[in-house]
């Protein structure tokens, strides 16, 4: 025997079966919090990674210049 949802009530409002199904497919509280935090801190994290990559590349260039003999060795 399957349970068939015909409708529901939420905050005093009567919902039909399609509205109940839409609500059942919404993400949970923890998922929504995660989405908000990702939206807030994602760009900051991307910027930090880009800066780290830049400094790593600059460090490699400085080491290559040292091995070559300094700035006046050209």
mmCIF file of the N, C-alpha and C atoms, coordinates in Angstrom:
data_MODEL
# 
_entry.id   MODEL 
# 
loop_
_atom_site.group_PDB 
_atom_site.id 
_atom_site.type_symbol 
_atom_site.label_atom_id 
_atom_site.label_alt_id 
_atom_site.label_comp_id 
_atom_site.label_asym_id 
_atom_site.label_entity_id 
_atom_site.label_seq_id 
_atom_site.pdbx_PDB_ins_code 
_atom_site.Cartn_x 
_atom_site.Cartn_y 
_atom_site.Cartn_z 
_atom_site.occupancy 
_atom_site.B_iso_or_equiv 
_atom_site.pdbx_formal_charge 
_atom_site.auth_seq_id 
_atom_site.auth_comp_id 
_atom_site.auth_asym_id 
_atom_site.auth_atom_id 
_atom_site.pdbx_PDB_model_num 
ATOM 1   N N  . UNK A 1 1  ? 0.844  -1.185 0.000   1.00 0.00 ? 1  UNK A N  1 
ATOM 2   C CA . UNK A 1 1  ? 0.000  0.000  0.000   1.00 0.00 ? 1  UNK A CA 1 
ATOM 3   C C  . UNK A 1 1  ? 0.886  1.245  0.000   1.00 0.00 ? 1  UNK A C  1 
ATOM 4   N N  . UNK A 1 2  ? 0.675  2.133  -0.939  1.00 0.00 ? 2  UNK A N  1 
ATOM 5   C CA . UNK A 1 2  ? 1.444  3.362  -1.044  1.00 0.00 ? 2  UNK A CA 1 
ATOM 6   C C  . UNK A 1 2  ? 0.659  4.513  -0.441  1.00 0.00 ? 2  UNK A C  1 
ATOM 7   N N  . UNK A 1 3  ? 1.386  5.424  0.164   1.00 0.00 ? 3  UNK A N  1 
ATOM 8   C CA . UNK A 1 3  ? 0.779  6.619  0.733   1.00 0.00 ? 3  UNK A CA 1 
ATOM 9   C C  . UNK A 1 3  ? 0.711  7.686  -0.354  1.00 0.00 ? 3  UNK A C  1 
ATOM 10  N N  . UNK A 1 4  ? -0.455 8.249  -0.572  1.00 0.00 ? 4  UNK A N  1 
ATOM 11  C CA . UNK A 1 4  ? -0.630 9.286  -1.584  1.00 0.00 ? 4  UNK A CA 1 
ATOM 12  C C  . UNK A 1 4  ? -0.950 10.595 -0.877  1.00 0.00 ? 4  UNK A C  1 
ATOM 13  N N  . UNK A 1 5  ? -0.127 11.621 -1.133  1.00 0.00 ? 5  UNK A N  1 
ATOM 14  C CA . UNK A 1 5  ? -0.328 12.941 -0.546  1.00 0.00 ? 5  UNK A CA 1 
ATOM 15  C C  . UNK A 1 5  ? -1.256 13.734 -1.459  1.00 0.00 ? 5  UNK A C  1 
ATOM 16  N N  . UNK A 1 6  ? -2.362 14.168 -0.905  1.00 0.00 ? 6  UNK A N  1 
ATOM 17  C CA . UNK A 1 6  ? -3.327 14.938 -1.684  1.00 0.00 ? 6  UNK A CA 1 
ATOM 18  C C  . UNK A 1 6  ? -3.188 16.443 -1.459  1.00 0.00 ? 6  UNK A C  1 
ATOM 19  N N  . UNK A 1 7  ? -2.573 16.828 -0.365  1.00 0.00 ? 7  UNK A N  1 
ATOM 20  C CA . UNK A 1 7  ? -2.411 18.236 -0.052  1.00 0.00 ? 7  UNK A CA 1 
ATOM 21  C C  . UNK A 1 7  ? -1.831 18.385 1.333   1.00 0.00 ? 7  UNK A C  1 
ATOM 22  N N  . UNK A 1 8  ? -1.784 19.596 1.807   1.00 0.00 ? 8  UNK A N  1 
ATOM 23  C CA . UNK A 1 8  ? -1.248 19.856 3.139   1.00 0.00 ? 8  UNK A CA 1 
ATOM 24  C C  . UNK A 1 8  ? -1.543 21.261 3.578   1.00 0.00 ? 8  UNK A C  1 
ATOM 25  N N  . UNK A 1 9  ? -1.099 21.569 4.792   1.00 0.00 ? 9  UNK A N  1 
ATOM 26  C CA . UNK A 1 9  ? -1.267 22.911 5.357   1.00 0.00 ? 9  UNK A CA 1 
ATOM 27  C C  . UNK A 1 9  ? 0.092  23.346 5.903   1.00 0.00 ? 9  UNK A C  1 
ATOM 28  N N  . UNK A 1 10 ? 0.495  24.556 5.543   1.00 0.00 ? 10 UNK A N  1 
ATOM 29  C CA . UNK A 1 10 ? 1.738  25.110 6.056   1.00 0.00 ? 10 UNK A CA 1 
ATOM 30  C C  . UNK A 1 10 ? 1.499  26.567 6.418   1.00 0.00 ? 10 UNK A C  1 
ATOM 31  N N  . UNK A 1 11 ? 1.777  26.904 7.659   1.00 0.00 ? 11 UNK A N  1 
ATOM 32  C CA . UNK A 1 11 ? 1.582  28.263 8.176   1.00 0.00 ? 11 UNK A CA 1 
ATOM 33  C C  . UNK A 1 11 ? 0.174  28.768 7.886   1.00 0.00 ? 11 UNK A C  1 
ATOM 34  N N  . UNK A 1 12 ? -0.804 27.874 8.063   1.00 0.00 ? 12 UNK A N  1 
ATOM 35  C CA . UNK A 1 12 ? -2.200 28.254 7.891   1.00 0.00 ? 12 UNK A CA 1 
ATOM 36  C C  . UNK A 1 12 ? -2.668 28.336 6.454   1.00 0.00 ? 12 UNK A C  1 
ATOM 37  N N  . UNK A 1 13 ? -1.804 28.012 5.512   1.00 0.00 ? 13 UNK A N  1 
ATOM 38  C CA . UNK A 1 13 ? -2.164 28.075 4.097   1.00 0.00 ? 13 UNK A CA 1 
ATOM 39  C C  . UNK A 1 13 ? -2.365 26.657 3.561   1.00 0.00 ? 13 UNK A C  1 
ATOM 40  N N  . UNK A 1 14 ? -3.439 26.447 2.835   1.00 0.00 ? 14 UNK A N  1 
ATOM 41  C CA . UNK A 1 14 ? -3.731 25.140 2.251   1.00 0.00 ? 14 UNK A CA 1 
ATOM 42  C C  . UNK A 1 14 ? -2.897 24.959 0.988   1.00 0.00 ? 14 UNK A C  1 
ATOM 43  N N  . UNK A 1 15 ? -2.238 23.802 0.884   1.00 0.00 ? 15 UNK A N  1 
ATOM 44  C CA . UNK A 1 15 ? -1.373 23.505 -0.258  1.00 0.00 ? 15 UNK A CA 1 
ATOM 45  C C  . UNK A 1 15 ? -1.936 22.317 -1.026  1.00 0.00 ? 15 UNK A C  1 
ATOM 46  N N  . UNK A 1 16 ? -1.832 22.372 -2.347  1.00 0.00 ? 16 UNK A N  1 
ATOM 47  C CA . UNK A 1 16 ? -2.230 21.209 -3.141  1.00 0.00 ? 16 UNK A CA 1 
ATOM 48  C C  . UNK A 1 16 ? -1.059 20.240 -3.232  1.00 0.00 ? 16 UNK A C  1 
ATOM 49  N N  . UNK A 1 17 ? -1.269 19.112 -3.875  1.00 0.00 ? 17 UNK A N  1 
ATOM 50  C CA . UNK A 1 17 ? -0.247 18.059 -3.937  1.00 0.00 ? 17 UNK A CA 1 
ATOM 51  C C  . UNK A 1 17 ? 1.029  18.539 -4.620  1.00 0.00 ? 17 UNK A C  1 
ATOM 52  N N  . UNK A 1 18 ? 0.930  19.353 -5.660  1.00 0.00 ? 18 UNK A N  1 
ATOM 53  C CA . UNK A 1 18 ? 2.135  19.826 -6.360  1.00 0.00 ? 18 UNK A CA 1 
ATOM 54  C C  . UNK A 1 18 ? 2.951  20.775 -5.476  1.00 0.00 ? 18 UNK A C  1 
ATOM 55  N N  . UNK A 1 19 ? 2.291  21.591 -4.689  1.00 0.00 ? 19 UNK A N  1 
ATOM 56  C CA . UNK A 1 19 ? 3.005  22.501 -3.779  1.00 0.00 ? 19 UNK A CA 1 
ATOM 57  C C  . UNK A 1 19 ? 3.725  21.705 -2.689  1.00 0.00 ? 19 UNK A C  1 
ATOM 58  N N  . UNK A 1 20 ? 3.074  20.659 -2.189  1.00 0.00 ? 20 UNK A N  1 
ATOM 59  C CA . UNK A 1 20 ? 3.708  19.816 -1.179  1.00 0.00 ? 20 UNK A CA 1 
ATOM 60  C C  . UNK A 1 20 ? 4.939  19.136 -1.772  1.00 0.00 ? 20 UNK A C  1 
ATOM 61  N N  . UNK A 1 21 ? 4.842  18.687 -3.007  1.00 0.00 ? 21 UNK A N  1 
ATOM 62  C CA . UNK A 1 21 ? 5.990  18.045 -3.653  1.00 0.00 ? 21 UNK A CA 1 
ATOM 63  C C  . UNK A 1 21 ? 7.136  19.028 -3.856  1.00 0.00 ? 21 UNK A C  1 
ATOM 64  N N  . UNK A 1 22 ? 6.823  20.260 -4.265  1.00 0.00 ? 22 UNK A N  1 
ATOM 65  C CA . UNK A 1 22 ? 7.876  21.273 -4.438  1.00 0.00 ? 22 UNK A CA 1 
ATOM 66  C C  . UNK A 1 22 ? 8.588  21.541 -3.123  1.00 0.00 ? 22 UNK A C  1 
ATOM 67  N N  . UNK A 1 23 ? 7.836  21.641 -2.038  1.00 0.00 ? 23 UNK A N  1 
ATOM 68  C CA . UNK A 1 23 ? 8.434  21.903 -0.725  1.00 0.00 ? 23 UNK A CA 1 
ATOM 69  C C  . UNK A 1 23 ? 9.289  20.719 -0.296  1.00 0.00 ? 23 UNK A C  1 
ATOM 70  N N  . UNK A 1 24 ? 8.859  19.518 -0.606  1.00 0.00 ? 24 UNK A N  1 
ATOM 71  C CA . UNK A 1 24 ? 9.630  18.330 -0.204  1.00 0.00 ? 24 UNK A CA 1 
ATOM 72  C C  . UNK A 1 24 ? 10.965 18.254 -0.919  1.00 0.00 ? 24 UNK A C  1 
ATOM 73  N N  . UNK A 1 25 ? 11.094 18.899 -2.061  1.00 0.00 ? 25 UNK A N  1 
ATOM 74  C CA . UNK A 1 25 ? 12.343 18.867 -2.831  1.00 0.00 ? 25 UNK A CA 1 
ATOM 75  C C  . UNK A 1 25 ? 13.301 19.995 -2.472  1.00 0.00 ? 25 UNK A C  1 
ATOM 76  N N  . UNK A 1 26 ? 12.899 20.897 -1.576  1.00 0.00 ? 26 UNK A N  1 
ATOM 77  C CA . UNK A 1 26 ? 13.791 21.982 -1.166  1.00 0.00 ? 26 UNK A CA 1 
ATOM 78  C C  . UNK A 1 26 ? 14.940 21.430 -0.339  1.00 0.00 ? 26 UNK A C  1 
ATOM 79  N N  . UNK A 1 27 ? 16.117 22.058 -0.419  1.00 0.00 ? 27 UNK A N  1 
ATOM 80  C CA . UNK A 1 27 ? 17.235 21.595 0.410   1.00 0.00 ? 27 UNK A CA 1 
ATOM 81  C C  . UNK A 1 27 ? 16.936 21.834 1.892   1.00 0.00 ? 27 UNK A C  1 
ATOM 82  N N  . UNK A 1 28 ? 17.587 21.056 2.740   1.00 0.00 ? 28 UNK A N  1 
ATOM 83  C CA . UNK A 1 28 ? 17.426 21.202 4.181   1.00 0.00 ? 28 UNK A CA 1 
ATOM 84  C C  . UNK A 1 28 ? 18.167 22.417 4.714   1.00 0.00 ? 28 UNK A C  1 
ATOM 85  N N  . UNK A 1 29 ? 18.006 22.658 6.004   1.00 0.00 ? 29 UNK A N  1 
ATOM 86  C CA . UNK A 1 29 ? 18.614 23.829 6.646   1.00 0.00 ? 29 UNK A CA 1 
ATOM 87  C C  . UNK A 1 29 ? 20.136 23.817 6.518   1.00 0.00 ? 29 UNK A C  1 
ATOM 88  N N  . UNK A 1 30 ? 20.760 22.675 6.784   1.00 0.00 ? 30 UNK A N  1 
ATOM 89  C CA . UNK A 1 30 ? 22.228 22.613 6.715   1.00 0.00 ? 30 UNK A CA 1 
ATOM 90  C C  . UNK A 1 30 ? 22.735 22.836 5.288   1.00 0.00 ? 30 UNK A C  1 
ATOM 91  N N  . UNK A 1 31 ? 22.013 22.309 4.310   1.00 0.00 ? 31 UNK A N  1 
ATOM 92  C CA . UNK A 1 31 ? 22.408 22.510 2.921   1.00 0.00 ? 31 UNK A CA 1 
ATOM 93  C C  . UNK A 1 31 ? 22.281 23.978 2.530   1.00 0.00 ? 31 UNK A C  1 
ATOM 94  N N  . UNK A 1 32 ? 21.210 24.636 2.976   1.00 0.00 ? 32 UNK A N  1 
ATOM 95  C CA . UNK A 1 32 ? 21.045 26.063 2.680   1.00 0.00 ? 32 UNK A CA 1 
ATOM 96  C C  . UNK A 1 32 ? 22.135 26.902 3.344   1.00 0.00 ? 32 UNK A C  1 
ATOM 97  N N  . UNK A 1 33 ? 22.469 26.564 4.600   1.00 0.00 ? 33 UNK A N  1 
ATOM 98  C CA . UNK A 1 33 ? 23.549 27.285 5.282   1.00 0.00 ? 33 UNK A CA 1 
ATOM 99  C C  . UNK A 1 33 ? 24.862 27.097 4.543   1.00 0.00 ? 33 UNK A C  1 
ATOM 100 N N  . UNK A 1 34 ? 25.108 25.890 4.080   1.00 0.00 ? 34 UNK A N  1 
ATOM 101 C CA . UNK A 1 34 ? 26.326 25.612 3.326   1.00 0.00 ? 34 UNK A CA 1 
ATOM 102 C C  . UNK A 1 34 ? 26.376 26.423 2.034   1.00 0.00 ? 34 UNK A C  1 
ATOM 103 N N  . UNK A 1 35 ? 25.242 26.524 1.354   1.00 0.00 ? 35 UNK A N  1 
ATOM 104 C CA . UNK A 1 35 ? 25.184 27.293 0.110   1.00 0.00 ? 35 UNK A CA 1 
ATOM 105 C C  . UNK A 1 35 ? 25.460 28.777 0.364   1.00 0.00 ? 35 UNK A C  1 
ATOM 106 N N  . UNK A 1 36 ? 24.928 29.313 1.460   1.00 0.00 ? 36 UNK A N  1 
ATOM 107 C CA . UNK A 1 36 ? 25.154 30.726 1.793   1.00 0.00 ? 36 UNK A CA 1 
ATOM 108 C C  . UNK A 1 36 ? 26.626 30.960 2.106   1.00 0.00 ? 36 UNK A C  1 
ATOM 109 N N  . UNK A 1 37 ? 27.216 30.078 2.919   1.00 0.00 ? 37 UNK A N  1 
ATOM 110 C CA . UNK A 1 37 ? 28.624 30.251 3.276   1.00 0.00 ? 37 UNK A CA 1 
ATOM 111 C C  . UNK A 1 37 ? 29.531 30.117 2.054   1.00 0.00 ? 37 UNK A C  1 
ATOM 112 N N  . UNK A 1 38 ? 29.210 29.189 1.175   1.00 0.00 ? 38 UNK A N  1 
ATOM 113 C CA . UNK A 1 38 ? 30.000 29.050 -0.055  1.00 0.00 ? 38 UNK A CA 1 
ATOM 114 C C  . UNK A 1 38 ? 29.907 30.317 -0.896  1.00 0.00 ? 38 UNK A C  1 
ATOM 115 N N  . UNK A 1 39 ? 28.730 30.904 -0.949  1.00 0.00 ? 39 UNK A N  1 
ATOM 116 C CA . UNK A 1 39 ? 28.561 32.146 -1.701  1.00 0.00 ? 39 UNK A CA 1 
ATOM 117 C C  . UNK A 1 39 ? 29.341 33.299 -1.105  1.00 0.00 ? 39 UNK A C  1 
ATOM 118 N N  . UNK A 1 40 ? 29.457 33.299 0.227   1.00 0.00 ? 40 UNK A N  1 
ATOM 119 C CA . UNK A 1 40 ? 30.180 34.386 0.895   1.00 0.00 ? 40 UNK A CA 1 
ATOM 120 C C  . UNK A 1 40 ? 31.689 34.187 0.840   1.00 0.00 ? 40 UNK A C  1 
ATOM 121 N N  . UNK A 1 41 ? 32.158 32.967 1.127   1.00 0.00 ? 41 UNK A N  1 
ATOM 122 C CA . UNK A 1 41 ? 33.583 32.744 1.281   1.00 0.00 ? 41 UNK A CA 1 
ATOM 123 C C  . UNK A 1 41 ? 34.251 32.133 0.056   1.00 0.00 ? 41 UNK A C  1 
ATOM 124 N N  . UNK A 1 42 ? 33.463 31.695 -0.919  1.00 0.00 ? 42 UNK A N  1 
ATOM 125 C CA . UNK A 1 42 ? 34.040 31.129 -2.132  1.00 0.00 ? 42 UNK A CA 1 
ATOM 126 C C  . UNK A 1 42 ? 34.951 32.104 -2.860  1.00 0.00 ? 42 UNK A C  1 
ATOM 127 N N  . UNK A 1 43 ? 34.481 33.333 -3.118  1.00 0.00 ? 43 UNK A N  1 
ATOM 128 C CA . UNK A 1 43 ? 35.357 34.299 -3.806  1.00 0.00 ? 43 UNK A CA 1 
ATOM 129 C C  . UNK A 1 43 ? 36.615 34.644 -3.004  1.00 0.00 ? 43 UNK A C  1 
ATOM 130 N N  . UNK A 1 44 ? 36.505 34.700 -1.684  1.00 0.00 ? 44 UNK A N  1 
ATOM 131 C CA . UNK A 1 44 ? 37.668 34.993 -0.844  1.00 0.00 ? 44 UNK A CA 1 
ATOM 132 C C  . UNK A 1 44 ? 38.681 33.859 -0.961  1.00 0.00 ? 44 UNK A C  1 
ATOM 133 N N  . UNK A 1 45 ? 38.187 32.638 -0.940  1.00 0.00 ? 45 UNK A N  1 
ATOM 134 C CA . UNK A 1 45 ? 39.054 31.470 -1.069  1.00 0.00 ? 45 UNK A CA 1 
ATOM 135 C C  . UNK A 1 45 ? 39.730 31.444 -2.444  1.00 0.00 ? 45 UNK A C  1 
ATOM 136 N N  . UNK A 1 46 ? 38.980 31.763 -3.484  1.00 0.00 ? 46 UNK A N  1 
ATOM 137 C CA . UNK A 1 46 ? 39.554 31.812 -4.832  1.00 0.00 ? 46 UNK A CA 1 
ATOM 138 C C  . UNK A 1 46 ? 40.644 32.873 -4.936  1.00 0.00 ? 46 UNK A C  1 
ATOM 139 N N  . UNK A 1 47 ? 40.420 34.029 -4.315  1.00 0.00 ? 47 UNK A N  1 
ATOM 140 C CA . UNK A 1 47 ? 41.413 35.107 -4.326  1.00 0.00 ? 47 UNK A CA 1 
ATOM 141 C C  . UNK A 1 47 ? 42.673 34.674 -3.580  1.00 0.00 ? 47 UNK A C  1 
ATOM 142 N N  . UNK A 1 48 ? 42.505 34.025 -2.433  1.00 0.00 ? 48 UNK A N  1 
ATOM 143 C CA . UNK A 1 48 ? 43.655 33.577 -1.650  1.00 0.00 ? 48 UNK A CA 1 
ATOM 144 C C  . UNK A 1 48 ? 44.474 32.561 -2.451  1.00 0.00 ? 48 UNK A C  1 
ATOM 145 N N  . UNK A 1 49 ? 43.808 31.663 -3.146  1.00 0.00 ? 49 UNK A N  1 
ATOM 146 C CA . UNK A 1 49 ? 44.524 30.676 -3.965  1.00 0.00 ? 49 UNK A CA 1 
ATOM 147 C C  . UNK A 1 49 ? 45.269 31.363 -5.103  1.00 0.00 ? 49 UNK A C  1 
ATOM 148 N N  . UNK A 1 50 ? 44.635 32.342 -5.732  1.00 0.00 ? 50 UNK A N  1 
ATOM 149 C CA . UNK A 1 50 ? 45.295 33.063 -6.822  1.00 0.00 ? 50 UNK A CA 1 
ATOM 150 C C  . UNK A 1 50 ? 46.545 33.787 -6.320  1.00 0.00 ? 50 UNK A C  1 
ATOM 151 N N  . UNK A 1 51 ? 46.452 34.404 -5.136  1.00 0.00 ? 51 UNK A N  1 
ATOM 152 C CA . UNK A 1 51 ? 47.614 35.097 -4.570  1.00 0.00 ? 51 UNK A CA 1 
ATOM 153 C C  . UNK A 1 51 ? 48.715 34.101 -4.224  1.00 0.00 ? 51 UNK A C  1 
ATOM 154 N N  . UNK A 1 52 ? 48.341 32.944 -3.673  1.00 0.00 ? 52 UNK A N  1 
ATOM 155 C CA . UNK A 1 52 ? 49.336 31.921 -3.346  1.00 0.00 ? 52 UNK A CA 1 
ATOM 156 C C  . UNK A 1 52 ? 50.045 31.452 -4.606  1.00 0.00 ? 52 UNK A C  1 
ATOM 157 N N  . UNK A 1 53 ? 49.285 31.232 -5.674  1.00 0.00 ? 53 UNK A N  1 
ATOM 158 C CA . UNK A 1 53 ? 49.889 30.825 -6.944  1.00 0.00 ? 53 UNK A CA 1 
ATOM 159 C C  . UNK A 1 53 ? 50.839 31.889 -7.472  1.00 0.00 ? 53 UNK A C  1 
ATOM 160 N N  . UNK A 1 54 ? 50.454 33.155 -7.351  1.00 0.00 ? 54 UNK A N  1 
ATOM 161 C CA . UNK A 1 54 ? 51.298 34.250 -7.810  1.00 0.00 ? 54 UNK A CA 1 
ATOM 162 C C  . UNK A 1 54 ? 52.610 34.300 -7.038  1.00 0.00 ? 54 UNK A C  1 
ATOM 163 N N  . UNK A 1 55 ? 52.525 34.177 -5.707  1.00 0.00 ? 55 UNK A N  1 
ATOM 164 C CA . UNK A 1 55 ? 53.740 34.225 -4.894  1.00 0.00 ? 55 UNK A CA 1 
ATOM 165 C C  . UNK A 1 55 ? 54.633 33.014 -5.150  1.00 0.00 ? 55 UNK A C  1 
ATOM 166 N N  . UNK A 1 56 ? 54.032 31.859 -5.413  1.00 0.00 ? 56 UNK A N  1 
ATOM 167 C CA . UNK A 1 56 ? 54.818 30.669 -5.740  1.00 0.00 ? 56 UNK A CA 1 
ATOM 168 C C  . UNK A 1 56 ? 55.571 30.881 -7.056  1.00 0.00 ? 56 UNK A C  1 
ATOM 169 N N  . UNK A 1 57 ? 54.892 31.459 -8.029  1.00 0.00 ? 57 UNK A N  1 
ATOM 170 C CA . UNK A 1 57 ? 55.534 31.724 -9.313  1.00 0.00 ? 57 UNK A CA 1 
ATOM 171 C C  . UNK A 1 57 ? 56.651 32.764 -9.160  1.00 0.00 ? 57 UNK A C  1 
ATOM 172 N N  . UNK A 1 58 ? 56.408 33.800 -8.373  1.00 0.00 ? 58 UNK A N  1 
ATOM 173 C CA . UNK A 1 58 ? 57.435 34.821 -8.150  1.00 0.00 ? 58 UNK A CA 1 
ATOM 174 C C  . UNK A 1 58 ? 58.646 34.221 -7.454  1.00 0.00 ? 58 UNK A C  1 
ATOM 175 N N  . UNK A 1 59 ? 58.409 33.319 -6.508  1.00 0.00 ? 59 UNK A N  1 
ATOM 176 C CA . UNK A 1 59 ? 59.516 32.671 -5.802  1.00 0.00 ? 59 UNK A CA 1 
ATOM 177 C C  . UNK A 1 59 ? 60.364 31.866 -6.787  1.00 0.00 ? 59 UNK A C  1 
ATOM 178 N N  . UNK A 1 60 ? 59.707 31.159 -7.685  1.00 0.00 ? 60 UNK A N  1 
ATOM 179 C CA . UNK A 1 60 ? 60.438 30.397 -8.706  1.00 0.00 ? 60 UNK A CA 1 
ATOM 180 C C  . UNK A 1 60 ? 61.259 31.301 -9.611  1.00 0.00 ? 60 UNK A C  1 
ATOM 181 N N  . UNK A 1 61 ? 60.710 32.441 -9.974  1.00 0.00 ? 61 UNK A N  1 
ATOM 182 C CA . UNK A 1 61 ? 61.450 33.381 -10.822 1.00 0.00 ? 61 UNK A CA 1 
ATOM 183 C C  . UNK A 1 61 ? 62.664 33.942 -10.104 1.00 0.00 ? 61 UNK A C  1 
ATOM 184 N N  . UNK A 1 62 ? 62.518 34.259 -8.812  1.00 0.00 ? 62 UNK A N  1 
ATOM 185 C CA . UNK A 1 62 ? 63.646 34.784 -8.038  1.00 0.00 ? 62 UNK A CA 1 
ATOM 186 C C  . UNK A 1 62 ? 64.726 33.715 -7.915  1.00 0.00 ? 62 UNK A C  1 
ATOM 187 N N  . UNK A 1 63 ? 64.338 32.471 -7.657  1.00 0.00 ? 63 UNK A N  1 
ATOM 188 C CA . UNK A 1 63 ? 65.336 31.393 -7.578  1.00 0.00 ? 63 UNK A CA 1 
ATOM 189 C C  . UNK A 1 63 ? 66.063 31.219 -8.907  1.00 0.00 ? 63 UNK A C  1 
ATOM 190 N N  . UNK A 1 64 ? 65.344 31.284 -10.019 1.00 0.00 ? 64 UNK A N  1 
ATOM 191 C CA . UNK A 1 64 ? 65.969 31.147 -11.338 1.00 0.00 ? 64 UNK A CA 1 
ATOM 192 C C  . UNK A 1 64 ? 66.947 32.286 -11.585 1.00 0.00 ? 64 UNK A C  1 
ATOM 193 N N  . UNK A 1 65 ? 66.574 33.474 -11.159 1.00 0.00 ? 65 UNK A N  1 
ATOM 194 C CA . UNK A 1 65 ? 67.464 34.625 -11.328 1.00 0.00 ? 65 UNK A CA 1 
ATOM 195 C C  . UNK A 1 65 ? 68.722 34.467 -10.485 1.00 0.00 ? 65 UNK A C  1 
ATOM 196 N N  . UNK A 1 66 ? 68.580 33.935 -9.266  1.00 0.00 ? 66 UNK A N  1 
ATOM 197 C CA . UNK A 1 66 ? 69.751 33.694 -8.411  1.00 0.00 ? 66 UNK A CA 1 
ATOM 198 C C  . UNK A 1 66 ? 70.692 32.681 -9.038  1.00 0.00 ? 66 UNK A C  1 
ATOM 199 N N  . UNK A 1 67 ? 70.129 31.607 -9.598  1.00 0.00 ? 67 UNK A N  1 
ATOM 200 C CA . UNK A 1 67 ? 70.950 30.567 -10.215 1.00 0.00 ? 67 UNK A CA 1 
ATOM 201 C C  . UNK A 1 67 ? 71.677 31.105 -11.448 1.00 0.00 ? 67 UNK A C  1 
ATOM 202 N N  . UNK A 1 68 ? 71.019 32.038 -12.122 1.00 0.00 ? 68 UNK A N  1 
ATOM 203 C CA . UNK A 1 68 ? 71.616 32.611 -13.331 1.00 0.00 ? 68 UNK A CA 1 
ATOM 204 C C  . UNK A 1 68 ? 72.769 33.537 -12.967 1.00 0.00 ? 68 UNK A C  1 
ATOM 205 N N  . UNK A 1 69 ? 72.782 34.050 -11.766 1.00 0.00 ? 69 UNK A N  1 
ATOM 206 C CA . UNK A 1 69 ? 73.895 34.892 -11.352 1.00 0.00 ? 69 UNK A CA 1 
ATOM 207 C C  . UNK A 1 69 ? 73.479 36.300 -10.965 1.00 0.00 ? 69 UNK A C  1 
ATOM 208 N N  . UNK A 1 70 ? 72.223 36.522 -10.704 1.00 0.00 ? 70 UNK A N  1 
ATOM 209 C CA . UNK A 1 70 ? 71.767 37.845 -10.274 1.00 0.00 ? 70 UNK A CA 1 
ATOM 210 C C  . UNK A 1 70 ? 71.291 38.674 -11.434 1.00 0.00 ? 70 UNK A C  1 
ATOM 211 N N  . UNK A 1 71 ? 70.916 39.896 -11.121 1.00 0.00 ? 71 UNK A N  1 
ATOM 212 C CA . UNK A 1 71 ? 70.321 40.784 -12.108 1.00 0.00 ? 71 UNK A CA 1 
ATOM 213 C C  . UNK A 1 71 ? 71.350 41.278 -13.121 1.00 0.00 ? 71 UNK A C  1 
ATOM 214 N N  . UNK A 1 72 ? 72.612 41.415 -12.733 1.00 0.00 ? 72 UNK A N  1 
ATOM 215 C CA . UNK A 1 72 ? 73.628 41.963 -13.627 1.00 0.00 ? 72 UNK A CA 1 
ATOM 216 C C  . UNK A 1 72 ? 74.327 40.924 -14.487 1.00 0.00 ? 72 UNK A C  1 
ATOM 217 N N  . UNK A 1 73 ? 73.893 39.662 -14.433 1.00 0.00 ? 73 UNK A N  1 
ATOM 218 C CA . UNK A 1 73 ? 74.589 38.605 -15.160 1.00 0.00 ? 73 UNK A CA 1 
ATOM 219 C C  . UNK A 1 73 ? 74.206 38.502 -16.617 1.00 0.00 ? 73 UNK A C  1 
ATOM 220 N N  . UNK A 1 74 ? 73.278 39.256 -17.086 1.00 0.00 ? 74 UNK A N  1 
ATOM 221 C CA . UNK A 1 74 ? 72.830 39.170 -18.471 1.00 0.00 ? 74 UNK A CA 1 
ATOM 222 C C  . UNK A 1 74 ? 73.836 39.753 -19.365 1.00 0.00 ? 74 UNK A C  1 
# 
